[in-house]
Amino acid sequence: MTGKTLGHYQILEQLGAGGMGVVYKARDTHLDRPVAVKVLPPERVADAERKQRFIREAKAASALNHPNIITIYDIDEADGVLFIAMEYIAGRTLDDLSRRGLKLAETLKYAVQVADGLAKAHSAGIVHRDLKPSNVMVNQDGLVKILDFGLAKLTANDEEERDNAATRTLGQLTEEGAVLGTLSYMSPEQAEGRRIDARSDIFSFGSVLYEMVTGERAFQGETRVSTLAAIVSRDPKPVTGVPHDLAKILTRCLRKDLDRRFQHMDDIKIALQEVKEESESGKLGPAAAVPRPSRRWQWLALPAVALALVGVYLAGRRTAPESTPAWKVTPVTTDPGHETDPALSPDGNQVAFSRDGDIYVKLIDGGPPLRLTTDPGPDASPCWSPDGRRLAFRRA
């Protein structure tokens, strides 16, 4: 493709490639300026769904006029090649910049801009659905540009897409090529094939922000299935050494429960802006990192903890008024099958259990159970590790 001409765009060099196409640096021969041209390979044009998604990227992004969103110049087809001409950004992606974690000032500077751009998109009814560090460019002046609205959808008008998303199963999502969005950064509802809205982007933003702060992915397993399980049922490792208010923002972005997550990107932008202003003024100091105690001391501390709990219980019996508490019984699972061996996670947010010889885990607050084992032999008696990150079980 290098050296060829598409319409009035002369292709100069390849910049990158992904699932939705190949990106080239080109020269606009009409206006004599550099542009980025994203093309869909000819063999992919025959795929009607992929072609429609590619066109949707151009329409969605071109409707947005914001300094933190890539500017779309043109969409055209030449010699059987469908392409989008867009603003050329000389810079680096967050994927390159955040591999070892960013400084607090850089993190806040970039995060506020990403939040501002997403807020603009959401106000227009557009959900990105594939927010990740490699889709965020930072130019030489520190200006952020959000790229690749190839998976974007119009939330108000795309009923068919919403219905299709609602019928996907976790099994389908684990098949190669069936996942819309990059695995480690998708939201729990996206991973489970449920209907999504702007709050899905908020979760993905939290995953990106986590990586900017720590240099590590919030959710990463050894396999696709284990990564999906982490997204749906586990919290990332706690972030230390950052301002308390920033840690709270991260926590609220990464809530599994939609209703407990931030509801609007504008609110995140304002919260981040306040942390940024306080940090720049010197009023805000980073929270001290809390080292984890060794396992040896954790086990030695257990008798003392047990005695303290007994003391609190006995003191409560002496001082509490004689009244019978009103207990409320709520079913955790109502699905068909023989369910046994329930085990509550250390944080009280999840329950593991055996159903018909397989191990499942489920959020107490709701959502479908996640099947963890499929071995022909019966699996039973799940037991959580003290940190809640692993499950042991017995296999006959």
N, C-alpha and C positions, 0 to 999 in steps of 0.2 A: 504493500500500500504506500510505503514511503516514496515520494517523488511523483505520485499520481495526483490528479485533481478531481475533487468531488464538487460539482457545481462550480462556484467561484472560490473554492477553498483548496489551496495547494498544501498537500500533506508533507510535513517536514520530518517528523520523528514520532515513534511510539512512546507514550508516557506511561501506560499501564493497561492492564486487562483484568476483567472480572466476569462474573456470571452473566451480567447484562450487556456486555460488549467490550470493545477495545477503544481506548482513548489515545488520540494523537494530538501532537502540537501541529498547528497549521497556520497558514497565512491567508487572511481575507484579502483577495486580490482587488476587490472593489474599494475597500476602505484602508488597505495597506496596514493592517494591524494583526497581531498574533491572536489566535483563538484556540480553544480546545475543541476538537471534533470527536464525538463519540459515535461509533458505528456499530451496527449489529451485523455480524458475519452473514454472508449470503445464505449459508445453510440453516441459519436460525430464523430467517425471515419467513420460511414456510411454516414455522410454529406460530399459529394465530394468537395463542395466549401470550407468548413472549413478545410478539410484535406489538400487541395491544398494551402490554405493560410498558414497553419502551416508549410508545407514543404518549402514554399517560404521564411518564416522567416529564416529557417536554411541556405538556399542557399544564401540569400541576406547578412545575417550577416557574414557567413563564408567567403565570398569573400572580406570582409573588414578587413584589418590588421592595427589597429590604437589603441593607448593606451587608448583612451576614448570611445571605442566601445567594448562591451562584446565579448569575444573570444569563438567561437563555436568549440567544440572538435569532436562531432559525431552526426549523426542522424541515428536512427535505429528503428526497430520494433521487439518486443518480446512478445510472448503470446497474440498477437492481440493488443498490446499497442504501439502506435507510440510515440516516445520521442526524445528529443534533449538533449544532454549532453553539458554543457557549463561551463565556468569559474565561480567559486563560489566567490562571493564578500561578505565579512564581513563588513557591514556598514549600513547606513540608506538611505532612499530615500529622494529626495528633498521635497516630500509631507510631510514627517515628519519634516524636517528641517525648512521649510519656512512657517509654519502655523502662526507665528507671525511676519514674515518678517525677513530677514537676515541683518546682518551688511554689510555696503558697501564693505568692504574688502572681506568678504565671497562671496557676490553676484558676484563681479567681478571675483574672483578666479574661481568659479564654472561656470559662464556664458561663460568665455573665453574657457574653456575646452569643454563645450557642443557645442559651435559654431565651434570649431576645429573639433570635431567628425562628426558633421553634414556636414561640408564642405567636409570632406573626402568622406562621403557617396554620396553626391551630385555629386562630381567629377567622381564617378563611375556610375552615372545615377540612383541612388537609392534614393527614397523619403520615409521617415519614415512613415508619414501619421498618426501617433498616438503619437506624442511627448506630454508628460505631466509630471508633477513632479513625479508621481509614477513610471515612466519609466526611471528615472535618479537616479542612485545609487552613493553615495559618500562613499568611504572606510575610514578606520581609519586614513589614511595619507592625506586625502583631495583629492584623485584622483577620478575623475568623470568617470562613465561608463554608456553609453546609452544602454538601454535594449529594448527588444521586438520589433523586426522588423517584427512582425506578419502581419502587414498591409502594409509592404513595397511593392513597385512595381518597376520593371525596366522600367524607363520612355521611353527608346528608343525602347523597343521591345514588349511592352504589349498593342498592338492596341485594342484588344478586350476589355480589362479592361477600357481603356480610353473611348471607345465608350459607354460602359455600364454606366460609371460615368456621361457622358454627357447627358444621357437620364433620369436620376433620377429626380424626382420632389420634391419640398419641402414637399408636402403631404406624399410622401413615406418615406422621411427622418424622419418625426415625428412619424412614427410607431415604436413600440418597436422592437429592433433588426435590424432595417434597416440602422442604421447609422454606417458607417465605420469610426472609430475614436471616441474619447471621446468628448462629446458634447461641454463642456466649452472651450476646447482648439483647436477646429477645425477652419479652415479659412472660410471666407465668401463663397468662391468659392466651398469649400468642403461641406458646409452646404446647398448650393443651388444645389448640384449635378453636378456642371460644371467640366470640365477637370481641372486637377491640375498638378502643377509642383513643383520644389524646393521652389518656393515662398510661397507655402502653409505651408511648414515646417517653413519658416521664420516668418509667422504670428503666428503659434503655439509657436515658440520660444519666440516671443514677449509676448504672454500670460503667458508663464512660467516665463519669466524675470520679468514681472509685479508682479506676485505673490511672487517672491523672494524678491522684493523690498518692497511691501506693506503688504504681508501676506494675501491679499484678491484676489479673482479671478477677472480677468478683465471683464469677461462676465458671469453673473449668474442671471437667472430669477427664478421665483417661479415654472414655468413649463418648459417642454422641448421646447414648442413653443415660450415662452417668452425669453428663452435663445437663441434660434435660431434668433429671431428678434433682440436681442441685438447685436449678432455677425454680422448680415448682415447690420444693419442700425444705430447702436449707438456707440459712442466712450466711452471708460471707463473713470472713474473719473480721473481728472488730477493728476499726481504724483508730490508731493512737497517734499522739504527737501532732494533732491538728486542733484548731479552735473548736470548742465545744459546740458552738452554733453551726459550724460546718459539718461536724459529725452528725448533728441532729437532722440537717438537711439531707444528708446521705441516707440516713435511716428511713426517713419519711418517703424518699424517692423509691426505695427498694422494698417497701412493704408488699407482701404477697396479697394482702387484702386490699382490693381496689378502694374501698371506702375509707381506709386508714392512710392511703397514699395521698400525696399532694394531688389536688384536683385540677389545678390550672398552672400552666407554665409561667404565667405572669407572676404568680405568688413566689415561685422559685427564683425568678429573676430578681425580684425585690429583696428577697431574703439574702441572696448571694451578694447583691449590691451593698446591702448593709454590712455584711461581714467584710467585704472588700474595703469599704470606707473606714470602718473601725480599725482594720489591719493597717491601712495606709496612714492613719492618724496616730498609730502607736498605742491606741487604747486597748487593743486586743492582743493577747499573748497566746501562743500555742499551748494546748493542754499537755501536761506531762505524760510521756508514754508510760503505760502501766505494764511492767514486765510480767510474764506469766510465771507463776510459781512452778517449781519442778513437780513431777508426779509423786516423787517420794514425800515431799512436804504436804501435798494434797491428801495422800493416804494417811499420813500421821495426824493431820488435822481433823480427820473424820470423827474420832472419839470425842474430841472437845466440842465439835459442832453438835453431835448427838446429845451430849450432856446439856449444852446450852438450850437446845430445842425442848428437852424434857423440862428444864427449869422454867422456860417461858410457858409451857403448857400447864405446869402445876401452879404457877403464879396466876395464870388466867383462871384456873378453877377456883382459887381462893377469892378473887376479886370480882369475877364476872357475875352478873345477876343470873339467877336461876331461871333460864328460859330455854325453850326448845327451838332451835333454828328451823326455819322453813326451807326444806330441801327441794330442789327442782331437778327432775330427771329428764335429760334430753338425749335421744338416740344419736349416736355418733355416726353409725352406718345403718342404712335401711335396704341395702342391696341384697338380691337373692344369693343363696349360698350359705355354707356352714362356716361361720366366722368364730375364731377362738384366739386365745393367747394374747389379749390386748396388752400393749406396753406403752406407757405414756413417756414422751420425750422429757429430758431434764428441764427444758424450759416450759413444758406444759402446753406447747402449741401444736404438737403432732401426736398421733397415735399409730403405732405399728401393730399389725395383727396378721393372723394366718387365715386365709380363705381357700377352702377346698385344696389345701396342699401347697399354696403359694403365699409368699410374703407380700403384703401391701403396706403402704404408709399413706396417711391422710391428715390434712390440716383439720384441727378441731373446729375452726371457725367456718369451714365449708369447703367446697370444691370437690371434684371427683377423686377417689383414691388412686394412687399411683402403684402399679404392679411392678415389683422389684425382681421377682424370680419367676422362671418358667420351666424349671427342671422337672423331668418326669417323676423324680422321687419326691415324696411329700416333705415340705418344709414347715417348721413349726417353731414355737417358743422364741420369738424375736426379743432381743435385749439391746438397749441403747448403750453406747459408750458414754462415759461421764460428760464429755463435751458435746454430745448430741450430734456428732458428725458421722458416726458409723453405727451399723446394726450387725449384731451377731445373731445367728439362728441355728437350729438343729435340723440337719437333713438326714432322713432315714436312708 
